[in-house]
Structure formats: C-alpha cells, structure tokens
Amino acid sequence: MLLTMLVDLDHLLANPIYDPNRCSIGFHPMHHPVMTVLYVLLVFYPKTRLIGLGLVIHMMLDGIDCQFMG
C-alpha cells in the first residue's frame, strides 16, 4: 500500500511543481476524478484490492486537504 504513494509522481508534471494553494484533485492526471473511479473498481478484484484501497485512501486524503484549503 505504501507504493501507492508513487501516484504523486504526477506532481512533477506541474508548473510549478509545488503550489501550496493548489488542489491536486482534478489538476494532476492521476488525481483526476475519472481515475478515482478506476481506483474504486480496483478494490473489487482480489489481486488489486490492496493497491486500489491504497489509492482510494490517497485520493480521500487529498480531497480532505482540498476542503481545508478552500
């Protein structure tokens, strides 16, 4: 599940790479809502369950961060 943090590598595609006032949900390619649906679907398959769970938790935490920013 710790490897699911690699989804944050898409932050390297942004300019600037780090912006404390930017919500990552919907901005970065792997943080797009469509990708979140895919991550939820991964939870339902036994072989990808832990990866999907890690990614869903990651997106939830990023979503909470967005709520506190705005």
mmJSON file of the N, C-alpha and C atoms, coordinates in Angstrom:
{"data_MODEL":{"atom_site":{
"group_PDB":["ATOM","ATOM","ATOM","ATOM","ATOM","ATOM","ATOM","ATOM","ATOM","ATOM","ATOM","ATOM","ATOM","ATOM","ATOM","ATOM","ATOM","ATOM","ATOM","ATOM","ATOM","ATOM","ATOM","ATOM","ATOM","ATOM","ATOM","ATOM","ATOM","ATOM","ATOM","ATOM","ATOM","ATOM","ATOM","ATOM","ATOM","ATOM","ATOM","ATOM","ATOM","ATOM","ATOM","ATOM","ATOM","ATOM","ATOM","ATOM","ATOM","ATOM","ATOM","ATOM","ATOM","ATOM","ATOM","ATOM","ATOM","ATOM","ATOM","ATOM","ATOM","ATOM","ATOM","ATOM","ATOM","ATOM","ATOM","ATOM","ATOM","ATOM","ATOM","ATOM","ATOM","ATOM","ATOM","ATOM","ATOM","ATOM","ATOM","ATOM","ATOM","ATOM","ATOM","ATOM","ATOM","ATOM","ATOM","ATOM","ATOM","ATOM","ATOM","ATOM","ATOM","ATOM","ATOM","ATOM","ATOM","ATOM","ATOM","ATOM","ATOM","ATOM","ATOM","ATOM","ATOM","ATOM","ATOM","ATOM","ATOM","ATOM","ATOM","ATOM","ATOM","ATOM","ATOM","ATOM","ATOM","ATOM","ATOM","ATOM","ATOM","ATOM","ATOM","ATOM","ATOM","ATOM","ATOM","ATOM","ATOM","ATOM","ATOM","ATOM","ATOM","ATOM","ATOM","ATOM","ATOM","ATOM","ATOM","ATOM","ATOM","ATOM","ATOM","ATOM","ATOM","ATOM","ATOM","ATOM","ATOM","ATOM","ATOM","ATOM","ATOM","ATOM","ATOM","ATOM","ATOM","ATOM","ATOM","ATOM","ATOM","ATOM","ATOM","ATOM","ATOM","ATOM","ATOM","ATOM","ATOM","ATOM","ATOM","ATOM","ATOM","ATOM","ATOM","ATOM","ATOM","ATOM","ATOM","ATOM","ATOM","ATOM","ATOM","ATOM","ATOM","ATOM","ATOM","ATOM","ATOM","ATOM","ATOM","ATOM","ATOM","ATOM","ATOM","ATOM","ATOM","ATOM","ATOM","ATOM","ATOM","ATOM","ATOM","ATOM","ATOM","ATOM","ATOM","ATOM","ATOM","ATOM"],
"id":[1,2,3,4,5,6,7,8,9,10,11,12,13,14,15,16,17,18,19,20,21,22,23,24,25,26,27,28,29,30,31,32,33,34,35,36,37,38,39,40,41,42,43,44,45,46,47,48,49,50,51,52,53,54,55,56,57,58,59,60,61,62,63,64,65,66,67,68,69,70,71,72,73,74,75,76,77,78,79,80,81,82,83,84,85,86,87,88,89,90,91,92,93,94,95,96,97,98,99,100,101,102,103,104,105,106,107,108,109,110,111,112,113,114,115,116,117,118,119,120,121,122,123,124,125,126,127,128,129,130,131,132,133,134,135,136,137,138,139,140,141,142,143,144,145,146,147,148,149,150,151,152,153,154,155,156,157,158,159,160,161,162,163,164,165,166,167,168,169,170,171,172,173,174,175,176,177,178,179,180,181,182,183,184,185,186,187,188,189,190,191,192,193,194,195,196,197,198,199,200,201,202,203,204,205,206,207,208,209,210],
"type_symbol":["N","C","C","N","C","C","N","C","C","N","C","C","N","C","C","N","C","C","N","C","C","N","C","C","N","C","C","N","C","C","N","C","C","N","C","C","N","C","C","N","C","C","N","C","C","N","C","C","N","C","C","N","C","C","N","C","C","N","C","C","N","C","C","N","C","C","N","C","C","N","C","C","N","C","C","N","C","C","N","C","C","N","C","C","N","C","C","N","C","C","N","C","C","N","C","C","N","C","C","N","C","C","N","C","C","N","C","C","N","C","C","N","C","C","N","C","C","N","C","C","N","C","C","N","C","C","N","C","C","N","C","C","N","C","C","N","C","C","N","C","C","N","C","C","N","C","C","N","C","C","N","C","C","N","C","C","N","C","C","N","C","C","N","C","C","N","C","C","N","C","C","N","C","C","N","C","C","N","C","C","N","C","C","N","C","C","N","C","C","N","C","C","N","C","C","N","C","C","N","C","C","N","C","C","N","C","C","N","C","C"],
"label_atom_id":["N","CA","C","N","CA","C","N","CA","C","N","CA","C","N","CA","C","N","CA","C","N","CA","C","N","CA","C","N","CA","C","N","CA","C","N","CA","C","N","CA","C","N","CA","C","N","CA","C","N","CA","C","N","CA","C","N","CA","C","N","CA","C","N","CA","C","N","CA","C","N","CA","C","N","CA","C","N","CA","C","N","CA","C","N","CA","C","N","CA","C","N","CA","C","N","CA","C","N","CA","C","N","CA","C","N","CA","C","N","CA","C","N","CA","C","N","CA","C","N","CA","C","N","CA","C","N","CA","C","N","CA","C","N","CA","C","N","CA","C","N","CA","C","N","CA","C","N","CA","C","N","CA","C","N","CA","C","N","CA","C","N","CA","C","N","CA","C","N","CA","C","N","CA","C","N","CA","C","N","CA","C","N","CA","C","N","CA","C","N","CA","C","N","CA","C","N","CA","C","N","CA","C","N","CA","C","N","CA","C","N","CA","C","N","CA","C","N","CA","C","N","CA","C","N","CA","C","N","CA","C","N","CA","C","N","CA","C","N","CA","C","N","CA","C"],
"label_alt_id":[null,null,null,null,null,null,null,null,null,null,null,null,null,null,null,null,null,null,null,null,null,null,null,null,null,null,null,null,null,null,null,null,null,null,null,null,null,null,null,null,null,null,null,null,null,null,null,null,null,null,null,null,null,null,null,null,null,null,null,null,null,null,null,null,null,null,null,null,null,null,null,null,null,null,null,null,null,null,null,null,null,null,null,null,null,null,null,null,null,null,null,null,null,null,null,null,null,null,null,null,null,null,null,null,null,null,null,null,null,null,null,null,null,null,null,null,null,null,null,null,null,null,null,null,null,null,null,null,null,null,null,null,null,null,null,null,null,null,null,null,null,null,null,null,null,null,null,null,null,null,null,null,null,null,null,null,null,null,null,null,null,null,null,null,null,null,null,null,null,null,null,null,null,null,null,null,null,null,null,null,null,null,null,null,null,null,null,null,null,null,null,null,null,null,null,null,null,null,null,null,null,null,null,null,null,null,null,null,null,null],
"label_comp_id":["MET","MET","MET","LEU","LEU","LEU","LEU","LEU","LEU","THR","THR","THR","MET","MET","MET","LEU","LEU","LEU","VAL","VAL","VAL","ASP","ASP","ASP","LEU","LEU","LEU","ASP","ASP","ASP","HIS","HIS","HIS","LEU","LEU","LEU","LEU","LEU","LEU","ALA","ALA","ALA","ASN","ASN","ASN","PRO","PRO","PRO","ILE","ILE","ILE","TYR","TYR","TYR","ASP","ASP","ASP","PRO","PRO","PRO","ASN","ASN","ASN","ARG","ARG","ARG","CYS","CYS","CYS","SER","SER","SER","ILE","ILE","ILE","GLY","GLY","GLY","PHE","PHE","PHE","HIS","HIS","HIS","PRO","PRO","PRO","MET","MET","MET","HIS","HIS","HIS","HIS","HIS","HIS","PRO","PRO","PRO","VAL","VAL","VAL","MET","MET","MET","THR","THR","THR","VAL","VAL","VAL","LEU","LEU","LEU","TYR","TYR","TYR","VAL","VAL","VAL","LEU","LEU","LEU","LEU","LEU","LEU","VAL","VAL","VAL","PHE","PHE","PHE","TYR","TYR","TYR","PRO","PRO","PRO","LYS","LYS","LYS","THR","THR","THR","ARG","ARG","ARG","LEU","LEU","LEU","ILE","ILE","ILE","GLY","GLY","GLY","LEU","LEU","LEU","GLY","GLY","GLY","LEU","LEU","LEU","VAL","VAL","VAL","ILE","ILE","ILE","HIS","HIS","HIS","MET","MET","MET","MET","MET","MET","LEU","LEU","LEU","ASP","ASP","ASP","GLY","GLY","GLY","ILE","ILE","ILE","ASP","ASP","ASP","CYS","CYS","CYS","GLN","GLN","GLN","PHE","PHE","PHE","MET","MET","MET","GLY","GLY","GLY"],
"label_asym_id":["A","A","A","A","A","A","A","A","A","A","A","A","A","A","A","A","A","A","A","A","A","A","A","A","A","A","A","A","A","A","A","A","A","A","A","A","A","A","A","A","A","A","A","A","A","A","A","A","A","A","A","A","A","A","A","A","A","A","A","A","A","A","A","A","A","A","A","A","A","A","A","A","A","A","A","A","A","A","A","A","A","A","A","A","A","A","A","A","A","A","A","A","A","A","A","A","A","A","A","A","A","A","A","A","A","A","A","A","A","A","A","A","A","A","A","A","A","A","A","A","A","A","A","A","A","A","A","A","A","A","A","A","A","A","A","A","A","A","A","A","A","A","A","A","A","A","A","A","A","A","A","A","A","A","A","A","A","A","A","A","A","A","A","A","A","A","A","A","A","A","A","A","A","A","A","A","A","A","A","A","A","A","A","A","A","A","A","A","A","A","A","A","A","A","A","A","A","A","A","A","A","A","A","A","A","A","A","A","A","A"],
"label_entity_id":["1","1","1","1","1","1","1","1","1","1","1","1","1","1","1","1","1","1","1","1","1","1","1","1","1","1","1","1","1","1","1","1","1","1","1","1","1","1","1","1","1","1","1","1","1","1","1","1","1","1","1","1","1","1","1","1","1","1","1","1","1","1","1","1","1","1","1","1","1","1","1","1","1","1","1","1","1","1","1","1","1","1","1","1","1","1","1","1","1","1","1","1","1","1","1","1","1","1","1","1","1","1","1","1","1","1","1","1","1","1","1","1","1","1","1","1","1","1","1","1","1","1","1","1","1","1","1","1","1","1","1","1","1","1","1","1","1","1","1","1","1","1","1","1","1","1","1","1","1","1","1","1","1","1","1","1","1","1","1","1","1","1","1","1","1","1","1","1","1","1","1","1","1","1","1","1","1","1","1","1","1","1","1","1","1","1","1","1","1","1","1","1","1","1","1","1","1","1","1","1","1","1","1","1","1","1","1","1","1","1"],
"label_seq_id":[1,1,1,2,2,2,3,3,3,4,4,4,5,5,5,6,6,6,7,7,7,8,8,8,9,9,9,10,10,10,11,11,11,12,12,12,13,13,13,14,14,14,15,15,15,16,16,16,17,17,17,18,18,18,19,19,19,20,20,20,21,21,21,22,22,22,23,23,23,24,24,24,25,25,25,26,26,26,27,27,27,28,28,28,29,29,29,30,30,30,31,31,31,32,32,32,33,33,33,34,34,34,35,35,35,36,36,36,37,37,37,38,38,38,39,39,39,40,40,40,41,41,41,42,42,42,43,43,43,44,44,44,45,45,45,46,46,46,47,47,47,48,48,48,49,49,49,50,50,50,51,51,51,52,52,52,53,53,53,54,54,54,55,55,55,56,56,56,57,57,57,58,58,58,59,59,59,60,60,60,61,61,61,62,62,62,63,63,63,64,64,64,65,65,65,66,66,66,67,67,67,68,68,68,69,69,69,70,70,70],
"pdbx_PDB_ins_code":[null,null,null,null,null,null,null,null,null,null,null,null,null,null,null,null,null,null,null,null,null,null,null,null,null,null,null,null,null,null,null,null,null,null,null,null,null,null,null,null,null,null,null,null,null,null,null,null,null,null,null,null,null,null,null,null,null,null,null,null,null,null,null,null,null,null,null,null,null,null,null,null,null,null,null,null,null,null,null,null,null,null,null,null,null,null,null,null,null,null,null,null,null,null,null,null,null,null,null,null,null,null,null,null,null,null,null,null,null,null,null,null,null,null,null,null,null,null,null,null,null,null,null,null,null,null,null,null,null,null,null,null,null,null,null,null,null,null,null,null,null,null,null,null,null,null,null,null,null,null,null,null,null,null,null,null,null,null,null,null,null,null,null,null,null,null,null,null,null,null,null,null,null,null,null,null,null,null,null,null,null,null,null,null,null,null,null,null,null,null,null,null,null,null,null,null,null,null,null,null,null,null,null,null,null,null,null,null,null,null],
"Cartn_x":[0.833,0.0,0.869,2.055,2.928,3.355,3.443,3.834,2.788,1.564,0.544,0.841,1.774,2.18,2.921,3.349,4.011,3.076,1.781,0.824,1.134,1.84,2.201,3.32,3.887,4.899,4.325,3.004,2.409,2.519,2.87,3.089,4.304,5.213,6.401,6.07,4.875,4.454,3.889,3.626,3.005,4.057,3.605,4.476,3.757,4.18,5.315,4.992,6.039,5.859,5.049,5.33,4.601,3.932,2.657,1.901,1.012,1.281,0.526,-0.961,-1.356,-2.76,-3.491,-2.882,-3.496,-4.059,-5.271,-5.898,-5.453,-4.9,-4.39,-5.506,-6.665,-7.79,-8.293,-8.259,-8.711,-7.626,-6.483,-5.414,-4.36,-3.914,-2.884,-3.543,-2.892,-3.521,-3.961,-3.154,-3.51,-4.434,-4.769,-5.677,-7.014,-7.254,-8.492,-9.646,-10.842,-11.987,-12.246,-11.973,-12.162,-11.197,-9.983,-9.012,-9.452,-10.098,-10.575,-11.619,-12.453,-13.437,-12.702,-11.636,-10.843,-10.236,-9.75,-9.159,-10.207,-11.423,-12.505,-12.794,-12.766,-13.017,-11.929,-10.695,-9.6,-9.841,-10.599,-10.871,-11.692,-12.479,-13.382,-12.737,-11.489,-10.787,-9.723,-9.74,-8.83,-7.344,-6.9,-5.481,-5.051,-5.979,-5.631,-6.255,-6.83,-7.578,-6.725,-5.533,-4.71,-4.217,-3.881,-3.464,-4.624,-5.798,-6.976,-7.315,-7.237,-7.531,-6.544,-5.273,-4.273,-4.513,-4.883,-5.143,-6.412,-7.441,-8.679,-8.418,-7.67,-7.337,-6.527,-5.596,-4.787,-5.668,-6.609,-7.499,-8.404,-8.845,-9.672,-8.876,-7.645,-6.817,-6.516,-6.27,-6.076,-7.357,-8.507,-9.783,-10.024,-9.664,-9.793,-8.887,-7.674,-6.742,-7.34,-8.002,-8.647,-9.762,-10.484,-11.567,-11.007,-9.88,-9.281,-8.669,-8.299,-7.715,-8.767,-9.98,-10.837,-12.081],
"Cartn_y":[-1.2,0.0,1.252,1.164,2.332,2.718,1.739,2.037,2.873,2.914,3.722,5.21,5.578,6.983,7.432,6.47,6.82,7.55,7.513,8.251,9.748,10.187,11.602,12.007,11.07,11.441,12.342,12.32,13.205,14.677,14.954,16.338,16.931,16.076,16.551,17.135,16.865,17.392,18.803,19.256,20.568,21.675,22.863,24.025,25.124,25.492,24.98,23.601,22.868,21.505,21.525,22.485,22.574,23.934,23.92,25.145,24.867,25.53,25.216,25.551,26.36,26.756,26.006,24.952,24.21,22.889,22.602,21.319,20.309,19.197,18.216,17.425,17.33,16.599,17.387,16.733,17.374,18.15,18.368,19.123,18.19,17.241,16.307,15.115,14.566,13.482,12.268,11.822,10.63,10.951,12.217,12.647,13.112,12.768,13.164,12.305,12.863,12.082,10.784,10.784,9.566,8.477,8.862,7.9,7.365,8.216,7.79,6.681,6.78,5.717,4.412,4.49,3.306,2.717,3.574,3.097,2.38,2.899,2.24,0.863,0.764,-0.534,-1.546,-1.085,-1.986,-2.672,-2.023,-2.584,-3.87,-4.012,-5.149,-6.417,-6.33,-7.501,-7.939,-9.194,-9.662,-9.381,-9.514,-9.313,-7.85,-6.929,-5.5,-4.777,-5.526,-4.921,-3.963,-4.366,-3.506,-2.264,-2.432,-1.277,-0.306,-0.82,0.035,0.722,-0.006,0.58,1.693,1.456,2.49,3.734,3.546,4.688,5.436,4.715,5.364,6.17,5.604,6.332,7.582,7.453,8.59,9.704,9.335,10.348,10.976,10.178,10.729,11.744,11.417,12.344,13.615,13.485,14.675,15.497,14.839,15.546,16.3,15.691,16.375,17.593,17.442,18.569,19.714,19.382,20.408,21.128,20.397,21.01,22.01,21.712,22.621,23.84,23.722,24.858,25.878,25.41,26.31,26.777],
"Cartn_z":[0.0,0.0,0.0,0.573,0.563,-0.847,-1.728,-3.103,-3.844,-3.326,-3.996,-3.873,-3.009,-2.911,-4.172,-4.99,-6.25,-7.202,-6.926,-7.75,-7.705,-6.68,-6.568,-7.514,-8.247,-9.232,-10.319,-10.489,-11.487,-11.094,-9.865,-9.44,-10.152,-10.604,-11.304,-12.674,-13.181,-14.479,-14.378,-13.172,-12.968,-12.952,-13.283,-13.219,-12.46,-11.278,-10.515,-9.943,-9.615,-9.099,-7.813,-6.937,-5.668,-5.562,-5.318,-5.067,-3.857,-2.729,-1.51,-1.601,-2.575,-2.708,-3.81,-4.335,-5.443,-4.928,-5.328,-5.013,-6.066,-5.63,-6.585,-7.264,-6.62,-7.22,-8.429,-9.581,-10.805,-11.523,-10.898,-11.547,-12.141,-11.357,-11.815,-12.502,-13.538,-14.326,-13.508,-12.564,-11.791,-10.62,-10.446,-9.39,-9.97,-11.216,-11.89,-11.368,-11.257,-10.763,-11.551,-12.844,-13.64,-13.158,-12.824,-12.314,-10.952,-10.16,-8.851,-9.0,-10.006,-10.272,-10.588,-11.37,-11.679,-10.411,-9.513,-8.256,-7.401,-7.406,-6.651,-7.25,-8.561,-9.206,-8.866,-8.677,-8.32,-6.976,-6.107,-4.779,-4.881,-5.929,-6.045,-6.599,-7.049,-7.576,-6.572,-6.177,-5.12,-5.383,-6.629,-6.933,-6.84,-6.984,-6.971,-5.784,-4.862,-3.753,-2.919,-2.515,-1.66,-2.405,-3.669,-4.472,-4.6,-4.931,-5.052,-3.751,-2.656,-1.355,-1.019,-1.279,-1.03,-1.865,-3.126,-3.999,-3.587,-3.186,-2.738,-1.466,-0.536,0.693,0.354,-0.58,-1.011,-1.57,-2.435,-3.027,-1.964,-0.997,0.077,0.897,1.211,1.98,1.196,-0.111,-0.931,-1.014,-1.063,-1.074,0.22,1.339,2.639,2.665,2.12,2.048,1.236,0.142,-0.69,0.086,0.91,1.694,2.689,3.3,4.271,3.594,2.319,1.607,1.213,0.966,0.327,0.789],
"occupancy":[1.0,1.0,1.0,1.0,1.0,1.0,1.0,1.0,1.0,1.0,1.0,1.0,1.0,1.0,1.0,1.0,1.0,1.0,1.0,1.0,1.0,1.0,1.0,1.0,1.0,1.0,1.0,1.0,1.0,1.0,1.0,1.0,1.0,1.0,1.0,1.0,1.0,1.0,1.0,1.0,1.0,1.0,1.0,1.0,1.0,1.0,1.0,1.0,1.0,1.0,1.0,1.0,1.0,1.0,1.0,1.0,1.0,1.0,1.0,1.0,1.0,1.0,1.0,1.0,1.0,1.0,1.0,1.0,1.0,1.0,1.0,1.0,1.0,1.0,1.0,1.0,1.0,1.0,1.0,1.0,1.0,1.0,1.0,1.0,1.0,1.0,1.0,1.0,1.0,1.0,1.0,1.0,1.0,1.0,1.0,1.0,1.0,1.0,1.0,1.0,1.0,1.0,1.0,1.0,1.0,1.0,1.0,1.0,1.0,1.0,1.0,1.0,1.0,1.0,1.0,1.0,1.0,1.0,1.0,1.0,1.0,1.0,1.0,1.0,1.0,1.0,1.0,1.0,1.0,1.0,1.0,1.0,1.0,1.0,1.0,1.0,1.0,1.0,1.0,1.0,1.0,1.0,1.0,1.0,1.0,1.0,1.0,1.0,1.0,1.0,1.0,1.0,1.0,1.0,1.0,1.0,1.0,1.0,1.0,1.0,1.0,1.0,1.0,1.0,1.0,1.0,1.0,1.0,1.0,1.0,1.0,1.0,1.0,1.0,1.0,1.0,1.0,1.0,1.0,1.0,1.0,1.0,1.0,1.0,1.0,1.0,1.0,1.0,1.0,1.0,1.0,1.0,1.0,1.0,1.0,1.0,1.0,1.0,1.0,1.0,1.0,1.0,1.0,1.0,1.0,1.0,1.0,1.0,1.0,1.0],
"B_iso_or_equiv":[0.0,0.0,0.0,0.0,0.0,0.0,0.0,0.0,0.0,0.0,0.0,0.0,0.0,0.0,0.0,0.0,0.0,0.0,0.0,0.0,0.0,0.0,0.0,0.0,0.0,0.0,0.0,0.0,0.0,0.0,0.0,0.0,0.0,0.0,0.0,0.0,0.0,0.0,0.0,0.0,0.0,0.0,0.0,0.0,0.0,0.0,0.0,0.0,0.0,0.0,0.0,0.0,0.0,0.0,0.0,0.0,0.0,0.0,0.0,0.0,0.0,0.0,0.0,0.0,0.0,0.0,0.0,0.0,0.0,0.0,0.0,0.0,0.0,0.0,0.0,0.0,0.0,0.0,0.0,0.0,0.0,0.0,0.0,0.0,0.0,0.0,0.0,0.0,0.0,0.0,0.0,0.0,0.0,0.0,0.0,0.0,0.0,0.0,0.0,0.0,0.0,0.0,0.0,0.0,0.0,0.0,0.0,0.0,0.0,0.0,0.0,0.0,0.0,0.0,0.0,0.0,0.0,0.0,0.0,0.0,0.0,0.0,0.0,0.0,0.0,0.0,0.0,0.0,0.0,0.0,0.0,0.0,0.0,0.0,0.0,0.0,0.0,0.0,0.0,0.0,0.0,0.0,0.0,0.0,0.0,0.0,0.0,0.0,0.0,0.0,0.0,0.0,0.0,0.0,0.0,0.0,0.0,0.0,0.0,0.0,0.0,0.0,0.0,0.0,0.0,0.0,0.0,0.0,0.0,0.0,0.0,0.0,0.0,0.0,0.0,0.0,0.0,0.0,0.0,0.0,0.0,0.0,0.0,0.0,0.0,0.0,0.0,0.0,0.0,0.0,0.0,0.0,0.0,0.0,0.0,0.0,0.0,0.0,0.0,0.0,0.0,0.0,0.0,0.0,0.0,0.0,0.0,0.0,0.0,0.0],
"pdbx_formal_charge":[null,null,null,null,null,null,null,null,null,null,null,null,null,null,null,null,null,null,null,null,null,null,null,null,null,null,null,null,null,null,null,null,null,null,null,null,null,null,null,null,null,null,null,null,null,null,null,null,null,null,null,null,null,null,null,null,null,null,null,null,null,null,null,null,null,null,null,null,null,null,null,null,null,null,null,null,null,null,null,null,null,null,null,null,null,null,null,null,null,null,null,null,null,null,null,null,null,null,null,null,null,null,null,null,null,null,null,null,null,null,null,null,null,null,null,null,null,null,null,null,null,null,null,null,null,null,null,null,null,null,null,null,null,null,null,null,null,null,null,null,null,null,null,null,null,null,null,null,null,null,null,null,null,null,null,null,null,null,null,null,null,null,null,null,null,null,null,null,null,null,null,null,null,null,null,null,null,null,null,null,null,null,null,null,null,null,null,null,null,null,null,null,null,null,null,null,null,null,null,null,null,null,null,null,null,null,null,null,null,null],
"auth_seq_id":[1,1,1,2,2,2,3,3,3,4,4,4,5,5,5,6,6,6,7,7,7,8,8,8,9,9,9,10,10,10,11,11,11,12,12,12,13,13,13,14,14,14,15,15,15,16,16,16,17,17,17,18,18,18,19,19,19,20,20,20,21,21,21,22,22,22,23,23,23,24,24,24,25,25,25,26,26,26,27,27,27,28,28,28,29,29,29,30,30,30,31,31,31,32,32,32,33,33,33,34,34,34,35,35,35,36,36,36,37,37,37,38,38,38,39,39,39,40,40,40,41,41,41,42,42,42,43,43,43,44,44,44,45,45,45,46,46,46,47,47,47,48,48,48,49,49,49,50,50,50,51,51,51,52,52,52,53,53,53,54,54,54,55,55,55,56,56,56,57,57,57,58,58,58,59,59,59,60,60,60,61,61,61,62,62,62,63,63,63,64,64,64,65,65,65,66,66,66,67,67,67,68,68,68,69,69,69,70,70,70],
"auth_comp_id":["MET","MET","MET","LEU","LEU","LEU","LEU","LEU","LEU","THR","THR","THR","MET","MET","MET","LEU","LEU","LEU","VAL","VAL","VAL","ASP","ASP","ASP","LEU","LEU","LEU","ASP","ASP","ASP","HIS","HIS","HIS","LEU","LEU","LEU","LEU","LEU","LEU","ALA","ALA","ALA","ASN","ASN","ASN","PRO","PRO","PRO","ILE","ILE","ILE","TYR","TYR","TYR","ASP","ASP","ASP","PRO","PRO","PRO","ASN","ASN","ASN","ARG","ARG","ARG","CYS","CYS","CYS","SER","SER","SER","ILE","ILE","ILE","GLY","GLY","GLY","PHE","PHE","PHE","HIS","HIS","HIS","PRO","PRO","PRO","MET","MET","MET","HIS","HIS","HIS","HIS","HIS","HIS","PRO","PRO","PRO","VAL","VAL","VAL","MET","MET","MET","THR","THR","THR","VAL","VAL","VAL","LEU","LEU","LEU","TYR","TYR","TYR","VAL","VAL","VAL","LEU","LEU","LEU","LEU","LEU","LEU","VAL","VAL","VAL","PHE","PHE","PHE","TYR","TYR","TYR","PRO","PRO","PRO","LYS","LYS","LYS","THR","THR","THR","ARG","ARG","ARG","LEU","LEU","LEU","ILE","ILE","ILE","GLY","GLY","GLY","LEU","LEU","LEU","GLY","GLY","GLY","LEU","LEU","LEU","VAL","VAL","VAL","ILE","ILE","ILE","HIS","HIS","HIS","MET","MET","MET","MET","MET","MET","LEU","LEU","LEU","ASP","ASP","ASP","GLY","GLY","GLY","ILE","ILE","ILE","ASP","ASP","ASP","CYS","CYS","CYS","GLN","GLN","GLN","PHE","PHE","PHE","MET","MET","MET","GLY","GLY","GLY"],
"auth_asym_id":["A","A","A","A","A","A","A","A","A","A","A","A","A","A","A","A","A","A","A","A","A","A","A","A","A","A","A","A","A","A","A","A","A","A","A","A","A","A","A","A","A","A","A","A","A","A","A","A","A","A","A","A","A","A","A","A","A","A","A","A","A","A","A","A","A","A","A","A","A","A","A","A","A","A","A","A","A","A","A","A","A","A","A","A","A","A","A","A","A","A","A","A","A","A","A","A","A","A","A","A","A","A","A","A","A","A","A","A","A","A","A","A","A","A","A","A","A","A","A","A","A","A","A","A","A","A","A","A","A","A","A","A","A","A","A","A","A","A","A","A","A","A","A","A","A","A","A","A","A","A","A","A","A","A","A","A","A","A","A","A","A","A","A","A","A","A","A","A","A","A","A","A","A","A","A","A","A","A","A","A","A","A","A","A","A","A","A","A","A","A","A","A","A","A","A","A","A","A","A","A","A","A","A","A","A","A","A","A","A","A"],
"auth_atom_id":["N","CA","C","N","CA","C","N","CA","C","N","CA","C","N","CA","C","N","CA","C","N","CA","C","N","CA","C","N","CA","C","N","CA","C","N","CA","C","N","CA","C","N","CA","C","N","CA","C","N","CA","C","N","CA","C","N","CA","C","N","CA","C","N","CA","C","N","CA","C","N","CA","C","N","CA","C","N","CA","C","N","CA","C","N","CA","C","N","CA","C","N","CA","C","N","CA","C","N","CA","C","N","CA","C","N","CA","C","N","CA","C","N","CA","C","N","CA","C","N","CA","C","N","CA","C","N","CA","C","N","CA","C","N","CA","C","N","CA","C","N","CA","C","N","CA","C","N","CA","C","N","CA","C","N","CA","C","N","CA","C","N","CA","C","N","CA","C","N","CA","C","N","CA","C","N","CA","C","N","CA","C","N","CA","C","N","CA","C","N","CA","C","N","CA","C","N","CA","C","N","CA","C","N","CA","C","N","CA","C","N","CA","C","N","CA","C","N","CA","C","N","CA","C","N","CA","C","N","CA","C","N","CA","C","N","CA","C","N","CA","C","N","CA","C"],
"pdbx_PDB_model_num":[1,1,1,1,1,1,1,1,1,1,1,1,1,1,1,1,1,1,1,1,1,1,1,1,1,1,1,1,1,1,1,1,1,1,1,1,1,1,1,1,1,1,1,1,1,1,1,1,1,1,1,1,1,1,1,1,1,1,1,1,1,1,1,1,1,1,1,1,1,1,1,1,1,1,1,1,1,1,1,1,1,1,1,1,1,1,1,1,1,1,1,1,1,1,1,1,1,1,1,1,1,1,1,1,1,1,1,1,1,1,1,1,1,1,1,1,1,1,1,1,1,1,1,1,1,1,1,1,1,1,1,1,1,1,1,1,1,1,1,1,1,1,1,1,1,1,1,1,1,1,1,1,1,1,1,1,1,1,1,1,1,1,1,1,1,1,1,1,1,1,1,1,1,1,1,1,1,1,1,1,1,1,1,1,1,1,1,1,1,1,1,1,1,1,1,1,1,1,1,1,1,1,1,1,1,1,1,1,1,1]
}}}
